[in-house]
Amino acid sequence: MSITLYGIPNCDTVKRARAWLAEQNVSYQFHDFKKAGVPPARLPAWVAAAGWERVLNRQGNTWRKLDEAQRAGVVDGASAQQLMLAQPSVVKRPVVEWADGSITVGFDVAEFERRVRA
């Protein structure tokens, strides 16, 4: 299994993660949420591994632009996943599926180093 990085190309955090992987000569596949959406078959695994509260980005512009009823409707993993499938930009980025099958959400240099060196 190879590394897959999911995100949006113009996201600053995704850019930093991709640059770091390139600097380390780590090969990976990039999945663009804007072009290909959130993969419905993978989302439940992300939520199971990291928790829906971690995968859902409540700090970003997409979340803030939702109306109050939409935000209030996110109360559990199922409702969060529905929103993430409908609004891919509300997923915290990047989501990385590592070669060992584990998942991380967001970019943390120390965490990336640990996983690449393992």
Residue, then its C-alpha position, 0 to 999 in steps of 0.5 A: m500500500s502506498i501513501t495517499l494524501y487527500g486535500i485541496p491543492n491551494c490549501d496552505t497546510v496541504k502545500r506545506a505537507r506536500a512540500w515536506l514529503a517532496e523534500q524527504n523524497v517520499s512518493y505519494q499519490f495526491h487526491d484532490f477533493k475539488k476534482a474528485g470529491v471526498p471518497p465515500a468508501r474511505l470516509p468511514a475509515w477516517v472517522a473511525a480512526a480519527g473521530w468525526e470531530r477531528v476530521l470535520n474542520r470547524q475552523g475553516n471558511t466553509w464551516r463558517k459560511l454554512d447557515e446555522a441550521q446546517r451547523a446545528g445538524v452536525v451532531d454525530g459521525a453520520s451527520a458529519q459524514q453527510l456534510m463532508l461528502a456534500q461539502p469537501s472543503v469542510v474536511k480538515r486537511p490533509v488527510v493522509e493514508w500511510a503505507d501501513g494503513s494508518i491515518t493522520v489528519g492535519f500536518d504535523v512535522a514530528e508526526f510525519e517524520r515519525r511515520v516516514r522513518a518507521 
